[in-house]
Structure formats: structure tokens, C-alpha cells
């Protein structure tokens, strides 16, 4: 595997792991964050709801306590006494006021019964609240006696009698009446009616206190809380028990405000909880809520506080984080590929070149040069390579020179020996010539006179012939002279060779029909052919036999095959038959075939042999005919 | 074979072989003048103008080729047969051929070869 691939895969894997880790962490973190936010928002909702209920309870208690003050008690007792003693009393007791008396008679009476001190007390109280809080806490505040007539009024009053009102009767009977949240036309905002039965120390009915509390006051703390927790993506909402929005970014037109679509989920849920929603714009919302459970003596209105937070507010941050992780990973993966390519280009390729270099050096090609690399380490290696190849080159040259000189010495020595041998052989020719001519002369002069002498002379002549053959062999082998090439016909070469040899009558020589032309040293080639044909004859011996000589042109070579019907060459010798001094013949020098090999190789050709049938194959390149 | 009036110049530095060869040539009926080196051969050629020269190549003083060239300088029609050996000078051999060297014979030659040459060229 290539280093660059390993690097790319490793880096790619690293960044992939990083990306997967980022994604998993992202999911886990989102969940964790959601849980955290849920808990926190639920806490907010619960606290805000508690604050609201606490505020309302505090107001209720304030007013309850107020009913026990001696100013209220005394004024009512006094008023009730006056009523009982008055001439109207009978009518009040026996009849329904509305039915028996019209307001034109009654109102002036009741007006006259108004307690001035209590009225100013109520006015003070309203003023106190308004000063204390800076807004209208109480819109209306008045007290009726046990007969339903107004005793004192802090603010606003249209009617002097309340005993005909349902709320008055309910309060008288039940001790408290809390009205619905309503828009008060005369004051221009939402308010709620609160009626409290006023008892004396013994619990006897004295009258009723009516207070109209403004919504602004009741949810004042809630608004503060909502403003504190308010964020662009987080909102505090207050609804009534039916899911109509009372407050959301300010007090809403409550009676006309729509019912929250998901309110039934809240009603069906726990007191405190969170629901997740996907709105129309496909945005996830988390709505944490707390239902009113009241505070101490106050049972609560059944209102609900909601904390509406869009998931995107925190998910976005994580998405940003995730995207940056993914971005980093993708950039990382891409850069790992680029780094891989760069590494491959700057390191792997030069390394490959170097390995090719090493390879060619190992194959004996020393004239190589490493490419210049921009990477220092590789440059150092390349330089060492160059130095190495130079040194090797020098070494090889030195070796070559040494070998050449050794060969030269050897060749000179061999040439010297060859010269000696040749000169010896040549020098032997003169005395041999003398012997031979002497034998000839004796033979001429004594022919027929003595048969024994004739035989002696014949033996002498045969010995002379053998000696001559030996001398010829040595001379042929020793004499390595440059070849003189001429274009000659193979057929004429063969004919000349055959003419030179005495071919026994028992042997047939078949020469090729077709002729080929060959560029060679005819004298030397003749020596080769004579040697091969003579060997063939000697191999067949005294038996009948055939020598077939063929020639052909093959792949730019002239091929001459000399085949004989002799017994063949022993297998243990055939592979070294062309080595000097190897012979199968009793009287051979072992130089003939090696001389043939020398001559053929001098011509740039080859000579080989095979058995069955014994065939010598000569191949000589055609060259430029 | 009676060729009484033919004179052949035989040149060889090996006296034994020279004598034997002279004997062989004489037996063909020709006159034989012998010389033992090239210088002597050239001198004798100039002196008697033989009808054929049979001359060894390897000789002291002046070798067969050089003697042949000198003879040819003197008489371009001179008929010369050289007795060749293996260690021959190719250049000189080619030059000799270009100067109408009649033929060559190899040592050792037989009686029959001598008879044939003499019969053919003398």
C-alpha cells in the first residue's frame, strides 16, 4: 500500500470520527440542553404563578383586615342602628326595596345616611394605594350596611342600593364573591370585582365591602417577572382558566383574545410541565407551564403561566457548533486528500524515482541521476544515490580496466603460446616435407622391387599424414587472425571443402539443391566445413552411411546443417564437445570443434549440436548482403 | 616426360628439402638451379631467366614475397609458384596475386604435386 494512501485514509478516518463524534455529541447536548431549559422554564413559570397568587392573596387579606377595623365596624353599626330606628325601617324589613319605593325617595335618604368619616377613610386608602404603587390599584371601593345601602364610597358610585344585586346577596350568604375579569368601560381597563362580607366580633352580618381591583395591580409582580425573563426568543404568558391570553408582551384585550390552541394539552397535563410544539413556520417551540394552585387562603383563579421559548434560540447555537464541526471535518477530509496528493507528489513520486534508480543500478545501469527534489530529506537521499552511482561507476570502470588488463595479459600469453605452437608446427613442416619427399623418392625408386619396403613406406606416409593433420589442427586453433569477409556461395564453400577431403566410397554426401550467399571469410569457413565433414566421415567409420548437408535462411541467419548417419555423440560429452581438448576420437587433438566454434563466433554466429540424427547446426548472420 | 631445355629455379632455405625437391624436379627431366634465400634467388633469376620459379616464402634475408616482387620488377612475365605456409602475410599475398602469381602449393608436397606443377607451368 502506498504511504500517501495510508496517510489519506488515516486522516480521512480521523476527521470522519471527529464529525460523527460531533454529531452524536450534538444530539446528546441538545437533549441535555432541552432538559435543562425545561426545568428552568418550569421553575420560572411556577415562581411567576406563585408570585401572582401571592399578590392577589395579599390584597384580599388587606381588605379582609380592613373590614375588621373599628372605623368600618363602628360606621356600619351606627348606620344599621340608624336604619333600624328610621321610619323607613318597616318598609325595608317588610318589603322589597325596589318594589315598594322608588329611588327618588330612597336615594336622598340613603345619601343622608352616608358616613362621612368612613368615606374619607376609604378615599384615603385608595389614595394610599395609588401613591404607594403609582397606578390605580382600586377602581371602586364602597361599603354597604346590612340593608344593602351604601354607607361609604371611596370612588365611583352609580347606585346607592346594592341589596338588589346578585353579588351582594351571594356575598351576604357565602362570605365572599369574586367576579370575572371584565373590561370596565368607565375606567377603560380590565378589573375584577371583590366583595367581602363584613361581620362583627360575634360573626353577625354588618354589611359588605366591595372593591374593584385593577388587573394591572393584580398582575403587577407577574409583569415584572415576565419582563425579567423576557428574551427575543422567550416570552412569559398569562392565561385565564379557559386559555385566553391575559398577558403576553403587555396586557391583552383579554375578552377578545383567542383561546390558545394547545391549551387542552395543558389542562390535561400536570400542574407544572412542558410541551413541545412545531408551529406553522416549522419552528420548534418549548412551552413550559405552571397552573395556579392558589396561595394560603386564596384558592386561585385557575390561571396558567406559560414560558414560551423557541427551540431555535438554543438549538441554533448548537447547530452553528455542529456546522462548524462538520465544516472543519469536511475541510479536514478534503485537505487530507490534498495533503495525500501533495505528499504523493513531493515525497512518494521522488521515492518511486529513487526506487527506479536503485533498480536500474541493481541491473547494472550506473549512468543514472536522481531528480532534484524540493524536500530536503529526499534531496539528501537523491544526492547519496548520485554519489553512489558515481562511485559505482568508477568502481566498475576500475574493475573493467582491471579485467581488461587481465584479459589482455591472458590473451597476450595465449597469443604467445599460440605463436610458439604455430611456429613449432610450421617449423615441423620442413623436416616433415623432407621426410615425405624422401619417402616419395624411395617409393619411386623401389616400387615393385620389394613388397615389404612398399608397405613400410605406406606406413611412413600414413604417419606423416597424421602428423600433418595434427599440425594443421594446432595451427588452425592457434591462429586467431582477423576475418576477411567476402560474399561467397555456400554451395561453392561446400564443394571446395568436399574436394579437399578423401571421402570413402561407402559414404554418400548429399549437398543442398538451392544455393545461398553468405558474407564470410571463405578460408576460415572452409576450415569449419572440412572439420565437420571429416568428423562425420570418421563417425560413420567403415560402415555405409550418408552425410546430409542442408542450408536455409531463417530470421536473418544463414543456417547450415550437417547431419550424419553415425552413432552420435555420447550424452556425457555432448554438452562440452566444443571445449578445447575434448575429443571422442582416439587420434583426435580435441581442437577441431573448438576451432570451428572460434571461427563461427568470430563471424557473430553460433554452432550447436544435437543427436538423433547427429546434426551440427551453424548459424551465421546475413549482415548487409 | 622429357623437357630437356626447361630450367627451373628452386628456392628454399631448408637444404635437405631443397635437395629432395630438386631431385624430384630433375626426375621430370627439367634442369634445376637452386638458391637458399631470396637475395640469391633474385640474382640467379636475373642471371639465367628460368622458365619457372618454385620458391618458399619463409626465408632469411629476403622472404619469398619480396623476392617475387623483385623478380616481377625485373621481369613482369616471370612465372613464379610460391610454397605457402600458414603464417602468411595476407597483404603481401594479395599484392602477389595482383602481380600474376601463378599458384601456390602447401608444404609438405608430394611427388605427384611437383610433377603436376612442372608439367603444367614449366
Interface residues (C-beta under 8 A of the other chain):
Chain A: X422 X423 X425 X426 X429 X430 X431 X432 X433 X434 X435 X436 X437 X438 X440 X441 X443 X444 X464 X468 X475 X479 X481 X484
Chain B: X14 X16 X17 X20 X21 X23 X24 X27 X58 X85 X86 X87 X90 X107 X108 X109 X110 X111
